[in-house]
Amino acid sequence: MNKAPKNSLMDIILASTSPYRRQLLERLQLPFRCVPPEADETPLPGEQPGALAGRLALDKARVVAAAEPRALVIGSDQVASLDGLILGKPGSHAAARQQLRASSGKVLHFWTGLAVVCRARSLELRHTEPFSVHFRDLADAAIDAYLRREQPFDCAGSFKWEGLGIALFEKLAGNDPTSLEGLPLIALTTLLGQAGIDIPAP
């Protein structure tokens, strides 16, 4: 691995069109741009959720890095599972209600894969962040009231923890709650440091 000087001028790309990931990366106060990755997100036969999240994050970063070989590309992907079954984004009130009913009184597990890739430097760094959400026992009326107010239909698990969704939980378990939004900033800061980018910059 060829190391670059600390905080040298570098083109940073977030391989994502997610507004949540973009807003999270903005917290680090780094200049970056977003490029949509074209990656097949189909799970492999028997692939576990954590392995799937890690593989997809790396695939997304590699795809963009192939077209932008001198850039430092950040890829991320999140997989949620309940009782061993992968949950997708609900897309509708009815599907979100079904997800929250199934999650009531249970533990929903998240894995957020993270990759930092630069083709020109033969650099590939990877990390997968686990996080668990312990739900309260949820009444149907409370579920519908929440969904009407926040409409988290583009979120795996059917909630926005940074908003009213926090009221659905008994507790959160994990090292980095930003992973629930799709980009674990604590781990990303570590990987960027390994790639030669200190945060905050001197």
C-alpha distance (Angstrom), angle and dihedral (degrees) to the residues before:
residue distance angle dihedral
M1 . . .
N2 3.79 . .
K3 3.78 111.2 .
A4 3.78 122.3 -144.0
P5 3.80 123.6 -144.6
K6 3.79 113.1 -87.4
N7 3.81 111.8 -82.2
S8 3.79 93.0 -5.8
L9 3.80 113.6 167.1
M10 3.77 106.0 -81.3
D11 3.77 136.0 166.8
I12 3.81 106.3 -120.1
I13 3.79 119.6 -161.9
L14 3.79 128.2 -170.7
A15 3.81 106.3 -149.6
S16 3.79 93.8 -144.7
T17 3.78 144.2 83.1
S18 3.82 92.6 -153.8
P19 3.83 111.9 126.1
Y20 3.83 88.5 -153.5
R21 3.82 93.0 57.6
R22 3.80 91.4 43.8
Q23 3.80 91.6 52.7
L24 3.80 91.2 47.8
L25 3.79 94.0 50.4
E26 3.81 89.7 49.6
R27 3.82 87.5 65.6
L28 3.82 89.3 70.6
Q29 3.82 89.9 59.8
L30 3.79 94.5 -133.1
P31 3.81 124.1 140.9
F32 3.80 109.1 -112.3
R33 3.78 143.1 147.7
C34 3.78 132.4 -144.1
V35 3.80 124.8 -121.5
P36 3.80 121.6 -179.2
P37 3.81 112.8 -121.6
E38 3.79 120.2 -137.5
A39 3.80 102.2 -146.0
D40 3.80 133.5 147.1
E41 3.81 106.4 -118.3
T42 3.81 96.3 -169.7
P43 3.84 111.1 130.9
L44 3.78 116.7 -119.9
P45 3.81 117.1 -117.6
G46 3.81 108.3 -75.8
E47 3.81 92.9 -0.3
Q48 3.81 112.5 158.1
P49 3.84 119.9 -131.6
G50 3.82 95.7 -109.9
A51 3.79 92.8 48.2
L52 3.81 90.6 47.3
A53 3.82 93.0 51.9
G54 3.81 91.8 48.5
R55 3.79 94.1 46.8
L56 3.80 94.6 47.9
A57 3.81 92.8 48.0
L58 3.80 89.8 53.8
D59 3.81 93.1 43.6
K60 3.81 91.5 52.8
A61 3.80 92.8 48.6
R62 3.82 92.2 46.4
V63 3.81 93.3 50.3
V64 3.80 93.0 54.0
A65 3.82 92.9 39.5
A66 3.80 90.4 55.4
A67 3.82 88.8 62.1
E68 3.84 94.1 36.7
P69 3.83 102.8 37.6
R70 3.82 97.0 167.9
A71 3.80 95.1 48.2
L72 3.79 126.9 92.3
V73 3.80 103.1 -122.0
I74 3.81 124.7 -159.0
G75 3.79 117.3 -156.9
S76 3.79 126.9 -175.3
D77 3.78 138.3 173.0
Q78 3.78 133.6 176.5
V79 3.80 130.2 -150.9
A80 3.81 124.5 -173.0
S81 3.79 125.0 -164.1
L82 3.80 135.3 -172.7
D83 3.79 120.7 -168.4
G84 3.79 88.3 -11.4
L85 3.82 94.6 -53.9
I86 3.81 121.6 115.8
L87 3.82 115.1 -120.6
G88 3.78 120.5 -148.2
K89 3.78 129.4 -160.5
P90 3.81 106.5 -68.6
G91 3.81 98.4 -137.3
S92 3.82 93.9 -165.4
H93 3.79 142.7 46.5
A94 3.81 92.1 -110.1
A95 3.80 94.1 51.5
A96 3.81 91.6 44.7
R97 3.82 90.5 50.9
Q98 3.79 89.1 52.3
Q99 3.82 91.8 50.7
L100 3.79 93.7 49.2
R101 3.80 92.9 45.7
A102 3.81 88.7 52.6
S103 3.83 90.9 47.7
S104 3.81 95.3 49.4
G105 3.80 110.0 123.9
K106 3.82 91.7 -2.5
V107 3.80 139.9 99.9
L108 3.80 119.3 -103.8
H109 3.81 114.3 -157.8
F110 3.79 123.9 -148.9
W111 3.79 130.1 -167.4
T112 3.79 118.3 -170.0
G113 3.79 115.8 -166.6
L114 3.78 119.5 -152.6
A115 3.81 130.7 -170.8
V116 3.80 134.8 176.6
V117 3.81 114.8 -163.5
C118 3.81 136.1 177.3
R119 3.79 115.5 174.7
A120 3.80 95.2 -165.4
R121 3.81 90.8 57.1
S122 3.83 96.1 39.1
L123 3.81 85.4 -121.8
E124 3.79 124.1 158.5
L125 3.81 120.8 162.0
R126 3.81 123.0 175.5
H127 3.79 139.9 -172.8
T128 3.81 136.5 165.7
E129 3.80 118.0 -154.8
P130 3.83 119.4 -155.5
F131 3.79 121.8 -154.3
S132 3.81 133.9 169.2
V133 3.79 132.0 -153.4
H134 3.82 118.8 -156.9
F135 3.80 109.8 -155.5
R136 3.78 127.3 -148.4
D137 3.79 118.2 -127.7
L138 3.80 99.8 -82.6
A139 3.80 124.1 -150.3
D140 3.81 116.5 -143.3
A141 3.81 91.2 -118.0
A142 3.80 91.4 53.6
I143 3.81 91.4 48.9
D144 3.80 92.9 51.6
A145 3.80 92.5 44.8
Y146 3.78 90.6 51.9
L147 3.80 94.2 47.3
R148 3.81 92.5 49.2
R149 3.79 91.5 52.3
E150 3.81 101.7 42.7
Q151 3.83 105.3 19.6
P152 3.84 95.6 -157.0
F153 3.79 92.7 -179.6
D154 3.81 94.8 138.9
C155 3.82 93.2 53.6
A156 3.80 125.4 91.3
G157 3.80 106.5 -123.3
S158 3.82 91.7 27.8
F159 3.80 98.4 -103.4
K160 3.79 143.5 92.9
W161 3.77 106.5 -139.6
E162 3.83 91.5 -168.4
G163 3.81 89.1 61.7
L164 3.80 135.2 33.4
G165 3.81 90.1 -37.1
I166 3.81 89.1 84.0
A167 3.82 87.2 76.6
L168 3.82 90.2 65.2
F169 3.81 94.4 65.5
E170 3.79 137.8 84.3
K171 3.79 91.2 -165.5
L172 3.79 146.1 -24.2
A173 3.80 122.1 -129.6
G174 3.79 124.0 -161.0
N175 3.77 146.3 67.2
D176 3.79 102.2 -93.2
P177 3.82 123.3 31.9
T178 3.82 91.1 -170.7
S179 3.80 85.6 74.4
L180 3.82 86.7 73.2
E181 3.81 87.7 66.3
G182 3.80 91.3 51.0
L183 3.81 105.3 -98.8
P184 3.84 119.2 73.2
L185 3.80 101.4 -148.0
I186 3.81 97.1 -170.3
A187 3.80 92.1 57.0
L188 3.81 91.5 39.9
T189 3.80 91.3 54.1
T190 3.82 88.3 53.3
L191 3.82 93.2 49.2
L192 3.79 92.4 46.5
G193 3.80 89.0 51.6
Q194 3.80 89.1 53.5
A195 3.81 87.6 50.9
G196 3.81 91.4 53.9
I197 3.79 101.4 -95.9
D198 3.79 115.9 119.1
I199 3.81 119.8 -159.5
P200 2.92 121.1 -123.7
A201 3.78 92.9 30.5
P202 3.82 115.3 -133.5
